[in-house]
Each structure stands twice: as structure tokens, then as C-alpha cells.
Amino acid sequence: MPFVTWLANVMSPNLYISTMKKQKFILSMLFLAGSAAAALAQTQAPVAPVAEKIPYEIKGSQGPRQDPYYWMKERENPKVMEHLKAENAYLGAIMEPTKALQEQIFKELVGRIEEDESSVPYKLGEYYYYSRYEKGGEYAIYCRKKGDLTAAEEIIVNGNDLAAGNEYLSFYIEMSHDHKMAAVIMDVAGRNFYTIKIKDLSTGEWLKDEIKDTRNGCIWTTDNKSLVYGVPDKETLRVYQIKKHVIGDKAKNDVVLLQEDDQTLDLYAYESRSKEYIFAFASRTDAGIIKYTKANQPDVFTTIEPMSTDHYYTVDHIKGDEFVVRTNYQAKNYRLCKTKIAAPAKENWTDIISARDNVFLETVEFFKDYFIAQESTNGLTTLRVISPNGQNDYIKFDEPAYYATLGYNPDPNTNDIRFVYSSLITPYSTYEYNVTTKAKKILKQDIIPSGYDKSQYVTERIMVTARDGKKVPMTIAYKKDTFKKDGSAPGYIYGYGAYGYSNEDYFDSNILSLMDRGFVYANTHIRGGQEMGGSWYDEGKMMNKKNSFYDFIDCSKYLIQEGYVGKQKLFANGGSAGGLLMGAVSNMAPELYLGIIADVPFVDVITTMEDETIPLTTFEWLEWGNPKNKAEYDYMMSYSPYDNVEAKNYPNMLVTTGFNDSQVQYFEPAKWVAKLRATKTDNNLLLFKINLDAGHGGQSGRYESLNETAFMYTFMLHCLGVTK
């Protein structure tokens, strides 16, 4: 299913290694303008593959439906692979004349990354941990130094070695509490099934332990003798078990600590700040339940508060006999509470931070003598340092729109906290703030080796009035000397709007290649996200889902009407649930866009929501709707992109997928493309790129992802008649 989470690309035993470094969810985005298409037609353009129609009746909950492309679901059917390869061949033929421009842009993108980049080291125990890249290397290398930063480097694991012989790699590590072993969690297929291996750091040898088909990482017990990990269902991919593995034992002997039989719930285990407890979080999109056990010898899990509809909460332990709880119970924008471990139910919760109508409590991190509240007001983040005496100190930021978040702070006893700051025109920056002196210093800002002058770029925050009167935030950026607000500029607008995921305004150096060529870049904060608080999410899901589409369309119209972007010069992009957004707006307002790019799009809403065997379907019902409910079925049917394809003109379109995608199955976009080809009335290009070796996140290596971006930009420029 479509949910995607973006995590910081910094070295940490507890953080995910993102191989799509510091990018929005952008895969291969391909465009070709109508004029370019006409030119190609005059030179015997390649013929697009036409999918066979095979009659098939779906016996749906609200009656039968006909789907002539249902056969594409048959992963092992040779006819399916033949068709997908034909699509890629067609794409390759269309792309052939633009290879020189692709290479030029690729060199631009590579020139902006620090090829031998390293993260800011952090201290944990006796060691300083960090990650680094080597020039030409696709993957990060985890390292550490003992005592101080002048000590000899010890390589924990080299991602390039792990990737050898594989087309794809996603990996991260978890260090044992005594720093003697590293659990390496890796996926070499992109299907979201991970294998856990253990490396003895004293000898450099790999243990015989191998735990296959896991998800969501693992947790070391405090005695360093066991791992706790999640087990996904092979078919639905729902994590339904928490198991314990004893180091040195065979995986088949691993003990089930907790099993969740509710098909709408997905399990996730995490460690408390104090390292004393392990929490098991069973959740769906609207609610969750948390249970806990001791981290030294995990056994029986105890429930903190039973699950109830529309109640979502998280729990942590800092010290002593109390839990801290972040909850939306009687608090749409969340509040922070404390409760005795001996009596943890919600009737015993007392406020630390009370609910506020205009402030969204994003997260809280506790330290020995203070805590940090990350809060959002009108979509802009503040970091608030709260002392035991109730004193508040705010870390403020001065750009009109930005991205700010707490960094990795593993030591609760420090007075120096790290946070990360960025904006559409400010590179990622890691800061350190001393809570005693209130001094702030920058530890690292991403370097643009080819050169970058921030003063040459402008960012604006705009509040667009939507059709129902709501004010929708949109952040734009452009280069001063290439932009004129006269309706002549090309534009690129991005959106997501689902799961309460906030679409942040962070820096992407790749976008400079567009802005330097006159593009306006627009990042939307439409309903369905949580940028404007809990209600903002509610207003963009279930029976309010169309608000997300309308907000995006209204933002697009604003760019054109106000002269930021020219008519028929606007490109729109979204991935996953944002791909659903693209599918919906292509049906609702195709005339606004020169091109629409739908990356790994969730577009066959009804069929997927009715098929409980499809990965992650059941606990998505409270995000989109349950088709067994007639009203919800009818509403989903009214916007489902696949079901609403019509005989009319569509923009130039590119659709991408990964054959191993576990979140949005490849056959959804495959069917959609086939139906569009058979139905639409225009001669605009419809291109379909299938990555046969990857999953939901596309290519894994940093250079491979840059190749895909260069591919995208080439088509965008070709669309506009630009050749360099």
C-alpha cells in the first residue's frame, strides 16, 4: 500500500540508511510534450505496446465488475513479463535521441554531491559513530572510533560489500548495548523482506545466525544475548508476530513473544529511551494499542491502554516508575501526559503539555533534566526546550518556510542537543544547541562541490484559498535571474496528502537543475497530511478524500492565474498515495498540466481494497474506506483513477513501478496504463517505466537514483523544446 516514510540519512545504529539520499519521493519522471510527440510521429516514432483484453468478472462486495486487464496480476505468467519488457523497450526507443542531454544533466547532479561525504560523528558509550561514502561508492560505510576522533577507524560494515552481486540493497544496523556486535538488517530484492545477520566486531567474523523474512528492524535485549524482531505475513506483509532470537541458536527455535490476529493491525516493536522496556505497537491508520515488557528478559507483554476508535497514542519511559504518553485522546492536536507504570490506563493520565487548538505536538524527546517538544503552528515547526521549573526556550528559524526536526540524540544526559534544518534553498544543516548557554552552532552543512550561492534563489510561502475557503499552504522556490512573474515560466508542482504525512520543505540539490533553467518549484501541503494539525488529516481521508485532490488542483490554478507558471507549462508529480493524487487530478483537471508523472501509483482503489490477500490492504480501510460499506464503496468508486478513465484528452503522462514493490503492486499501474492507452483520445505520450529489480523506493544506489533523475529532467526539458 502507498504509505512511505522518509528517514534521516545520517549514521546511527538505530536509523535507516536511505539510498535515495535527501530526495522527495521522486522516481523516474518522464515527459514528452505534444509538439515533441508530433515531431517523433513524423520520423516513424516507435509504436506503443497494446495490452490484450481478456474478459474477467470480479465478484465484488457491491456486485460484479468487469476488468479485462486483471490477468496482469499473474506475476509468474510469461505473458505479463513479456508485456512489461515491451513497455520498457518502447520507453527506450523514445528516449534514444536524448542520451547526450541525459549525460549532461547526470554530470550536473553528480557535481552537487560530496562524493566522499561523511556524517557528523556522535558519541555512544566509548565510541564515536559515523557513516561515510567513498568516491564512486553507491552505499554508505558504517564506521566508528574508540575514545576520540583521532583514533584508528574501525569499519563496522561496508554497504558496497553487502551489495556485491545484487541489483538492489536496503540496509541498516543495530548495535548491541555492549558495542561488541552489530545486527545487520538487509533487503536485496526491494520486496520489504529483510534478513538479519550478526557480525562479531571483536573478530570481524559473521556469526552463523541468519534470520530471514523479517521487517521493522530488531532490538537487542539489554543482556546482549537476544534479538527481538517483527515477522510479516508472507502474503499480506502485515507484521503479525514479535519473536525473540537467542544469539547462537537456530532461527527455527525462535520464540513468539506476541501475536496479533486482528487483520487490520500491524505490529512494530521499539525500545524505550531508558533502555529498560520494549514496547509493541499494534496500529492501523486511525488507532493503535501499546503493550510493554522488560528489555532485559522480554516475556509477557502487558497492555497500557486498550484500543479504541480514533485514539492514537505513543508511550516512552525515561526513568523511575512512570511512563510518558503522547495522545490524541480529547486532544486532536495531541497532548503529553504521564502515568504510573502500575496503573497505566488513560483514566490515570495527567497532563504535562495540555491540548491546544492551534499547536500540533509532533514529537517529544526527553533528557535527564529537561525535554524538547517539537511543535507545529500553521505548518511551521518550532523546537521548545522545557525545563523542570516550567521555563520555555524556543529555537526559532527565520525563513518563510523550512524543515526543522530533532536530530539523533542517543545520550539523555547531555546538555547539547542536535537538530537538523533545511529549506527549499538551504542545504541540510546539522546544528548543536546548548540548553544551558542557549548557544547554537552549526556542525555540518551539506556541501555543493560544483558551487551554490543561496542568495541567488528565493523561497515564498503562499496560502492558497481552496474552493471551500480553506487556506492551503504552498511553498515555492525559484532563481532570481531566470524567473519572471509574467506567466512565461515552466513549473513543477509536487503533492502527497495522505496518512497524516507532512510534506516537508527540505532541500533537494537536484531541483537546482530545474530552477537554473527557469522552473518554479512548488511544494504543496494539501489536506490528508498533518501540516496544519490533526484536523487537516481528517479533512483529507475517507469520505473527505477528494479535498486532497481539490486542494492540489486549486494550488495548480493559483500558480497559473498569478503568473508564476505559464499555461501548458506545468508539470505535476506525486508518488505512492501521491500517485493516487496524480491519477485523480489527471481525470479531474487534465487541461491544467503539460505533463503528469505518477510514481508507483495507488490507482486501482476498489480492487485493492476488496482483496484482503494484497499486502497491507486490511489496515488501510480506515484511510480510504471499506468497500463492504456501500457508502464508502460509492465514494471510492467516484474518484478511483482506474475506474474513472474516460474517452478524453489527457496530458503527457509517465507512470513508474517496481516489479518487486510490496506496497503498491506493479499490476495496479500496469492495468491503469493499459486502460488509458485503450481509452484516451489524444496523441500525447503515455510512457510506462518498470524497474524489474526494485521495489517501492526505486533504484537503491545513490548514483543509480541520480541517473533516474537525469532521465526525468531530460524529458521535461525535451517537452519544453530545451536541448541543453
C-alpha positions in Angstrom: 0.0 0.0 0.0 1.0 3.6 -0.6 2.5 4.8 2.7 6.0 5.9 2.6 8.2 7.3 5.4 11.2 9.4 4.8 14.1 9.0 7.4 17.3 11.0 8.0 20.3 9.9 6.0 22.7 10.1 9.0 24.8 7.3 10.5 23.2 5.8 13.6 22.8 2.3 14.9 19.1 3.0 15.1 18.4 4.8 11.8 17.6 3.6 8.4 20.1 4.0 5.5 18.2 5.8 2.8 19.8 5.0 -0.5 17.7 7.7 -2.2 19.6 10.4 -0.4 17.7 13.6 0.7 15.2 13.5 -2.1 11.5 13.7 -2.2 9.7 10.6 -3.2 10.8 11.0 -6.9 11.5 8.0 -9.1 11.8 8.2 -12.8 9.7 11.1 -14.1 9.4 11.3 -17.8 7.7 13.8 -20.0 7.4 14.4 -23.7 5.4 17.4 -25.0 2.7 17.2 -27.6 4.9 19.1 -30.1 7.8 16.7 -29.4 5.4 13.8 -29.9 4.3 15.2 -33.2 7.9 15.6 -34.3 8.6 12.0 -33.4 5.5 10.8 -35.3 6.9 12.4 -38.5 10.0 10.3 -38.1 8.3 7.0 -37.6 8.0 7.0 -33.8 8.0 3.6 -32.1 4.6 2.1 -31.6 3.4 1.7 -28.0 2.5 -1.8 -26.9 -1.2 -2.6 -26.7 -2.2 -4.9 -23.8 -4.6 -7.8 -24.6 -8.1 -7.6 -23.2 -9.2 -10.8 -21.6 -12.7 -10.9 -20.2 -12.8 -11.3 -16.4 -15.5 -10.7 -13.8 -14.6 -9.6 -10.3 -17.3 -10.7 -7.8 -17.1 -7.6 -5.7 -18.9 -6.8 -2.4 -21.3 -4.5 -4.2 -21.8 -6.6 -7.3 -19.8 -7.9 -10.2 -17.3 -5.7 -12.2 -15.6 -6.4 -15.5 -11.8 -6.0 -15.6 -10.2 -7.1 -18.9 -6.7 -6.4 -17.6 -7.0 -8.5 -14.4 -4.6 -11.0 -16.0 -1.7 -8.7 -15.3 -1.8 -9.7 -11.7 -0.4 -13.1 -12.6 3.3 -12.4 -11.7 4.5 -15.8 -13.0 2.6 -15.6 -16.3 5.2 -15.2 -19.1 2.8 -13.0 -20.9 3.0 -10.5 -18.1 6.7 -10.2 -18.2 6.7 -10.0 -22.0 4.3 -7.1 -21.8 6.3 -5.2 -19.2 9.5 -5.7 -21.2 7.7 -4.3 -24.3 6.8 -1.2 -22.3 10.4 -0.7 -21.3 11.6 -1.3 -24.9 9.1 1.4 -26.1 10.4 3.8 -23.5 14.0 3.1 -24.5 13.2 3.8 -28.1 11.5 7.1 -27.3 14.5 8.0 -25.1 17.2 7.2 -27.5 17.6 10.7 -29.2 18.1 12.4 -25.8 21.0 10.4 -24.4 23.6 13.2 -24.7 21.3 15.6 -22.7 20.8 12.8 -20.1 24.5 12.5 -19.6 24.9 16.3 -19.3 22.3 16.5 -16.6 23.7 13.5 -14.8 27.1 15.2 -14.6 25.3 18.3 -13.1 23.7 16.2 -10.4 26.8 14.3 -9.5 28.7 17.6 -9.3 26.4 18.7 -6.5 27.0 15.7 -4.2 30.1 15.4 -2.0 31.2 12.0 -3.2 33.3 11.2 -0.1 30.8 12.7 2.3 30.7 11.7 5.9 28.1 12.3 8.7 28.7 14.2 11.9 30.1 11.7 14.5 28.1 11.2 17.7 29.3 9.6 20.9 27.7 6.5 22.3 29.5 4.7 25.1 33.2 4.7 24.4 32.8 5.1 20.7 32.2 7.8 18.1 30.0 6.5 15.3 29.6 7.9 11.9 29.0 7.0 8.3 30.9 7.9 5.1 30.9 7.4 1.4 33.9 6.7 -0.8 34.1 8.3 -4.2 32.3 6.2 -6.7 30.6 4.2 -4.0 26.9 3.6 -4.2 26.3 2.8 -0.5 27.3 4.1 2.9 30.1 2.7 5.1 29.4 2.4 8.8 32.4 3.3 10.9 33.5 4.1 14.5 36.4 5.3 16.5 37.2 4.4 20.1 37.9 7.1 22.7 38.3 10.1 20.4 38.1 11.1 16.8 41.9 10.8 16.4 41.8 7.1 17.0 42.0 4.5 14.2 38.9 3.9 12.2 37.0 0.7 12.5 34.7 -0.3 9.7 31.6 -1.9 11.1 30.0 -2.8 7.7 30.6 -1.6 4.2 27.4 -1.3 2.2 29.2 -1.7 -1.1 30.4 -5.2 0.1 26.9 -6.1 1.1 25.6 -5.1 -2.3 28.1 -7.1 -4.3 26.2 -9.4 -6.7 22.9 -7.8 -6.1 20.9 -5.3 -8.2 19.3 -3.7 -5.1 20.2 -3.1 -1.4 18.5 -1.5 1.5 20.2 -2.0 4.9 20.7 -0.6 8.4 22.3 -1.8 11.6 21.6 -2.1 15.3 24.4 -2.1 17.7 24.4 -4.3 20.8 24.4 -2.5 24.1 28.0 -3.6 24.9 29.1 -2.4 21.4 30.6 -5.9 20.7 28.2 -7.0 18.0 26.2 -5.4 15.1 23.0 -6.8 13.8 22.8 -6.0 10.0 19.3 -5.9 8.6 19.2 -6.1 4.8 16.9 -6.4 1.8 18.4 -7.3 -1.6 15.2 -7.6 -3.6 13.1 -4.5 -2.7 10.2 -6.6 -1.6 10.4 -5.4 2.1 11.5 -8.8 3.5 14.7 -8.4 5.5 17.4 -10.8 6.6 19.2 -10.2 9.9 22.8 -11.3 10.2 25.2 -10.7 13.1 28.8 -9.5 13.0 31.2 -10.1 15.9 33.1 -6.8 15.9 35.9 -8.2 18.1 36.9 -10.7 15.4 35.3 -9.2 12.3 33.6 -12.5 11.7 30.0 -13.1 10.8 28.1 -15.4 13.2 26.1 -18.4 11.8 22.9 -16.7 12.9 20.6 -15.8 10.0 17.0 -14.7 10.5 15.1 -14.5 7.2 11.9 -12.7 6.2 11.7 -10.0 8.9 10.6 -6.4 8.9 10.9 -3.3 11.0 14.4 -4.0 12.3 15.3 -5.5 15.6 16.1 -4.7 19.2 18.9 -6.0 21.4 18.0 -7.2 24.8 20.0 -5.4 27.5 21.9 -8.6 28.3 23.2 -8.6 24.7 22.1 -12.2 24.4 19.0 -11.9 22.2 17.3 -10.0 19.5 13.6 -9.0 19.3 12.2 -8.6 15.8 9.0 -8.5 13.7 7.6 -11.2 11.4 5.5 -10.2 8.4 2.9 -12.5 6.8 4.3 -13.9 3.6 1.2 -12.9 1.6 -0.3 -9.7 3.2 3.1 -8.4 4.5 1.3 -7.4 7.8 3.7 -7.8 10.7 1.7 -10.1 13.0 4.3 -11.5 15.3 7.1 -10.3 17.6 9.8 -13.0 18.1 12.9 -13.4 20.2 16.1 -14.9 18.8 18.8 -16.2 21.2 22.3 -15.5 19.7 23.9 -18.7 18.6 20.6 -20.6 18.2 18.8 -21.6 15.0 16.1 -19.2 13.8 13.6 -22.1 13.7 13.8 -22.2 17.5 12.9 -18.5 18.0 10.1 -17.9 20.5 6.9 -16.0 19.7 6.5 -13.2 22.3 3.4 -11.6 20.9 1.0 -12.4 18.1 -1.6 -10.0 16.7 -4.5 -11.8 14.9 -6.5 -8.7 14.1 -6.1 -8.4 10.3 -6.4 -4.6 10.5 -3.4 -4.1 12.8 0.3 -4.0 12.0 2.9 -4.7 14.7 6.0 -2.6 15.5 8.5 -3.0 18.3 10.7 -0.3 19.7 12.9 0.4 22.7 12.3 2.9 25.5 14.5 5.9 25.9 15.7 4.4 29.2 16.5 1.0 27.5 14.5 -0.7 30.3 11.4 -1.6 28.3 10.4 -2.9 24.9 7.1 -1.6 23.5 4.9 -3.4 21.0 2.8 -1.0 19.0 -0.2 -2.5 17.0 -1.7 0.1 14.8 -3.9 1.0 11.9 -4.3 4.4 10.3 -6.8 5.7 12.9 -5.9 3.9 16.1 -3.4 1.8 18.0 -2.6 -0.1 21.1 0.7 -0.4 23.0 1.9 -3.2 25.2 5.2 -3.4 27.1 7.7 -5.9 28.5 11.1 -5.7 30.3 14.1 -5.2 27.9 16.4 -7.5 29.9 14.3 -10.6 29.6 11.3 -9.9 27.4 8.4 -12.2 28.1 4.8 -11.5 28.5 3.5 -8.1 27.1 1.2 -6.0 29.3 -1.4 -3.7 27.7 -1.1 0.0 28.6 -4.5 1.2 27.3 -7.0 -0.9 25.2 -7.6 0.2 21.6 -10.5 2.5 20.8 -11.6 4.1 17.5 -9.8 7.4 16.7 -7.4 7.0 19.6 -3.7 7.1 18.6 -1.0 7.2 21.3 2.7 6.5 21.8 4.5 5.7 25.0 8.0 6.1 26.3 9.9 5.6 29.6 12.7 7.9 30.8 13.3 6.9 34.4 11.5 5.9 37.6 8.0 4.4 37.9 6.3 6.5 35.2 5.5 6.3 31.5 5.1 9.3 29.4 2.3 9.3 26.8 1.7 11.4 23.7 -2.0 11.0 22.9 -4.8 12.4 20.8 -7.4 11.4 23.3 -9.5 14.5 23.9 -6.8 16.3 22.0 -7.0 16.5 18.2 -3.5 18.1 18.1 -2.1 15.8 20.8 -1.1 16.3 24.4 1.6 14.9 26.6 0.8 13.0 29.8 2.4 10.9 32.5 1.1 7.9 34.3 2.3 5.3 36.8 3.5 2.1 35.3 1.5 0.2 37.9 -1.7 1.9 36.7 -1.1 3.0 33.1 -4.8 3.2 31.8 -5.9 6.6 30.4 -8.1 7.5 33.4 -4.8 7.9 35.3 -3.1 10.1 32.7 -2.2 13.6 33.9 -1.1 16.4 31.6 2.4 17.6 31.1 1.6 19.6 28.0 -2.2 20.2 27.6 -4.0 20.2 24.2 -4.1 23.4 22.1 -6.3 24.2 19.2 -3.6 26.0 17.2 -0.4 24.0 18.1 0.3 20.5 16.9 2.5 18.4 19.1 4.6 16.5 16.7 7.0 14.6 19.0 8.8 14.9 22.3 12.3 13.8 23.3 13.3 13.5 27.0 16.6 14.2 28.6 17.8 13.9 32.2 16.9 17.4 33.3 14.7 18.7 30.5 12.8 17.7 27.4 12.3 19.0 23.9 8.9 19.5 22.3 8.8 19.6 18.5 5.6 21.5 17.7 4.0 23.0 14.6 1.9 26.2 14.3 0.3 27.0 10.9 2.5 24.3 9.4 5.8 25.7 10.7 7.9 23.8 13.2 9.3 25.1 16.4 11.6 23.4 18.9 10.8 24.2 22.5 13.1 23.4 25.4 11.2 22.8 28.6 13.0 22.8 32.0 11.7 21.2 35.2 10.7 24.6 36.5 8.5 25.2 33.5 10.8 27.6 31.8 10.4 27.6 28.0 13.2 28.4 25.5 12.3 28.4 21.8 14.8 27.6 19.0 13.5 29.9 16.2 14.0 30.0 12.5 13.8 33.0 10.2 13.0 31.7 6.7 9.3 32.0 5.5 9.2 28.2 5.1 11.6 25.5 6.2 12.1 22.0 7.5 13.4 21.5 11.1 13.5 18.4 13.2 15.3 16.9 16.2 18.4 15.0 15.2 19.8 11.9 16.6 20.4 12.4 20.4 21.2 9.0 21.9 22.6 10.3 25.2 19.9 11.5 27.6 22.5 13.0 30.0 23.8 15.7 27.6 23.1 19.4 27.6 23.9 19.6 23.9 21.1 18.7 21.6 21.3 18.2 17.8 18.7 19.3 15.3 18.5 19.3 11.5 17.5 22.4 9.5 16.8 22.8 5.8 14.6 24.7 3.4 13.9 24.6 -0.4 17.0 26.8 -0.8 19.1 26.0 2.3 21.1 22.8 2.3 20.8 20.2 5.1 22.4 21.6 8.2 23.2 19.8 11.5 23.2 22.2 14.5 24.1 21.8 18.1 22.2 23.8 20.8 23.3 24.1 24.4 20.3 24.2 26.7 22.3 26.0 29.4 24.1 28.7 27.4 21.5 28.8 24.6 24.4 28.9 22.2 23.7 27.5 18.7 26.5 26.3 16.4 26.5 24.6 13.0 28.3 21.3 13.0 27.9 20.5 9.3 26.1 21.9 6.2 25.9 19.8 3.1 28.5 21.0 0.6 27.6 21.6 -3.1 31.0 20.9 -4.7 30.1 22.4 -8.1 29.1 25.7 -6.3 25.9 27.1 -4.9 25.0 30.7 -3.9 21.9 30.7 -1.8 21.4 34.5 -2.3 20.5 33.8 -6.0 17.4 31.9 -5.0 14.1 32.9 -3.4 11.6 30.9 -1.4 8.0 32.1 -0.7 5.2 30.7 1.4 1.8 31.2 -0.1 -1.7 30.5 1.4 -3.9 29.4 -1.4 -7.7 29.8 -0.9 -9.3 26.5 -1.8 -12.7 26.2 -3.3 -14.3 25.6 0.2 -12.5 28.7 1.7 -9.7 26.8 3.5 -6.2 28.3 3.3 -3.8 25.7 1.9 -0.1 26.3 2.4 2.2 26.0 -0.7 5.9 26.8 -0.7 7.6 27.8 -3.9 11.2 28.5 -4.9 12.9 29.9 -8.0 16.1 31.5 -9.2 16.1 35.3 -9.2 17.7 35.9 -12.6 15.9 33.2 -14.5 12.4 33.9 -13.2 9.8 36.4 -14.3 6.3 36.5 -12.8 4.7 37.1 -16.2 3.2 33.7 -17.0 6.2 32.5 -19.0 7.9 30.2 -16.6 7.7 26.4 -16.6 6.6 24.9 -13.3 6.9 21.7 -11.3 4.4 21.0 -8.5 4.6 18.2 -6.0 2.0 16.7 -3.7 1.2 13.8 -1.4 -1.7 14.3 1.0 -2.3 11.1 2.9 -1.7 9.2 6.2 -1.1 12.4 8.1 2.3 12.5 6.5 3.6 16.1 6.4 5.2 17.0 3.0 8.2 18.9 4.3 10.1 21.8 2.7 13.6 20.4 2.6 16.5 20.9 0.3 17.0 18.8 -2.8 20.1 19.9 -4.8 18.7 18.1 -7.9 16.0 20.7 -8.2 18.7 23.3 -8.9 18.9 21.9 -12.4 15.3 22.9 -13.0 15.4 26.3 -11.2 18.6 27.2 -13.0 16.7 26.7 -16.3 13.8 28.9 -15.2 11.5 26.5 -13.4 9.3 27.4 -10.5 9.3 24.6 -7.9 6.1 24.3 -5.8 5.6 22.0 -2.8 2.0 21.7 -1.7 0.7 21.0 1.9 -2.7 19.7 1.0 -5.3 18.1 3.3 -4.6 14.5 4.1 -1.3 15.5 5.6 -0.8 16.8 9.1 1.0 20.1 8.4 -1.9 22.1 9.8 -2.7 19.7 12.7 -4.9 16.7 13.3 -8.0 18.1 11.6 -6.0 18.7 8.4 -5.5 14.9 8.2 -9.1 14.1 8.9 -10.3 16.5 6.2 -8.3 14.6 3.6 -9.1 11.0 4.2 -12.0 8.6 4.0 -15.2 10.4 2.9 -13.3 13.7 2.7 -10.5 12.3 0.4 -11.5 14.5 -2.5 -10.4 17.6 -0.6 -6.8 16.4 -1.2 -7.4 16.4 -5.0 -9.3 19.7 -5.0 -6.5 21.4 -2.9 -3.8 20.3 -5.3 -5.9 21.4 -8.3 -6.5 24.8 -6.7 -2.8 25.2 -5.9 -2.1 24.4 -9.6 -4.6 27.0 -10.8 -3.1 29.6 -8.4 0.4 29.2 -10.0 -1.1 29.8 -13.4 -3.5 32.6 -12.5 -0.9 34.6 -10.6 1.6 34.4 -13.3 4.1 32.2 -11.6 3.8 29.5 -14.3 2.7 29.6 -17.9 -0.4 27.9 -19.3 0.5 24.4 -20.6 3.9 24.7 -18.8 3.0 23.0 -15.5 4.3 19.5 -14.6 2.7 17.6 -11.7 4.3 14.8 -9.7 3.4 12.5 -6.8 4.3 9.0 -5.7 2.6 6.1 -4.0 -0.5 7.7 -2.3 0.7 10.8 -4.2 0.4 8.7 -7.3 -3.3 8.3 -6.5 -3.4 12.1 -6.3 -1.9 12.2 -9.8 -4.4 9.7 -11.1 -7.3 11.7 -9.7 -6.2 15.1 -11.0 -5.5 13.6 -14.4 -9.2 12.7 -14.6 -10.5 15.8 -12.9 -8.4 18.6 -14.4 -6.2 17.3 -17.3 -6.2 20.7 -19.0 -4.0 22.3 -16.3 -0.9 20.2 -17.0 1.5 19.7 -19.8 2.6 16.5 -18.0 1.6 14.3 -15.1 4.0 11.8 -13.5 2.6 9.1 -11.3 5.3 7.2 -9.4 4.4 3.8 -8.1 0.8 5.0 -8.0 -2.0 3.5 -6.0 -4.7 3.8 -8.7 -6.9 0.7 -8.6 -8.6 1.6 -5.3 -11.7 -0.6 -5.3 -10.0 -3.8 -6.5 -7.2 -3.4 -4.0 -9.4 -2.5 -1.0 -11.6 -5.5 -1.8 -8.7 -8.0 -2.0 -7.6 -8.9 1.5 -4.8 -11.0 0.2 -3.0 -8.0 -1.3 -0.2 -6.8 1.0 -1.3 -4.2 3.6 -4.9 -3.9 2.5 -6.9 -4.6 5.6 -5.5 -2.0 7.9 -5.8 0.6 5.1 -9.6 0.6 5.3 -9.7 3.4 7.8 -7.6 5.6 5.5 -9.6 5.0 2.3 -12.7 3.1 3.2 -14.1 -0.4 3.4 -15.8 -1.4 0.1 -18.1 -3.7 2.1 -19.8 -0.5 3.2 -21.9 0.8 0.3 -21.5 4.5 1.0 -17.7 4.1 1.3 -17.6 1.9 -1.8 -19.5 4.5 -3.9 -17.3 7.3 -2.7 -14.1 5.5 -3.5 -15.6 4.5 -6.9 -16.3 8.1 -7.6 -12.5 9.0 -7.6 -10.6 5.8 -8.2 -8.3 6.6 -11.1 -8.5 3.2 -12.8 -12.3 3.2 -12.7 -12.7 6.8 -13.9 -10.6 6.7 -17.1 -12.6 8.4 -19.8 -12.5 8.9 -23.6 -11.0 12.4 -23.5 -7.7 14.1 -23.8 -5.0 13.6 -21.1 -1.7 15.3 -20.6 1.6 13.7 -21.5 2.0 11.1 -18.8 4.6 8.9 -17.3 3.9 6.1 -14.9 6.6 4.2 -13.0 6.6 1.0 -11.0 8.9 -1.6 -9.4 8.2 -5.2 -10.1 9.1 -6.2 -6.5 7.0 -3.4 -4.9 5.4 -4.7 -1.8 3.4 -1.5 -1.1 1.7 -0.8 -4.4 1.7 -3.9 -6.5 3.1 -3.4 -10.1 -0.1 -4.6 -11.7 -2.0 -1.5 -10.5 -0.2 0.9 -12.7 0.2 -1.7 -15.4 -3.6 -2.1 -15.7 -4.1 1.7 -15.5 -1.6 2.4 -18.3 -3.3 -0.3 -20.5 -6.7 1.2 -19.9 -5.5 4.7 -20.6 -3.9 3.7 -23.9 -7.1 2.0 -25.0 -9.4 4.8 -24.0 -7.8 8.3 -24.2 -8.4 10.4 -27.3 -5.2 12.5 -27.6 -1.8 11.8 -29.2 0.2 12.8 -26.2 2.7 10.4 -24.9 1.9 7.8 -22.3 5.1 6.2 -21.0 5.5 3.4 -18.5 8.8 2.6 -16.8 9.1 -0.7 -15.0 12.1 -1.3 -12.7 12.3 -5.1 -12.8 14.9 -5.3 -10.0 13.5 -2.8 -7.4 10.6 -2.2 -5.1 8.6 0.8 -3.8 11.6 3.1 -3.5 13.1 2.6 -6.9 16.8 2.1 -7.6 18.9 1.8 -4.4 22.4 3.2 -5.1 22.9 7.0 -4.9 24.3 7.1 -8.5 21.6 4.9 -9.9 19.0 7.3 -8.4 20.7 10.2 -10.0 20.6 8.5 -13.3 16.8 8.2 -13.0 16.5 11.9 -12.0 18.6 12.9 -15.0 16.3 10.8 -17.1 13.4 12.7 -15.8 14.8 16.1 -16.3 15.8 15.3 -19.9 12.2 14.6 -20.8 10.9 17.6 -19.0 13.3 19.9 -20.9 12.6 18.0 -24.2 9.0 18.6 -23.6 9.7 22.3 -23.5 11.9 22.2 -26.5 15.1 22.8 -24.5 18.1 20.9 -25.6 20.8 21.8 -23.0 
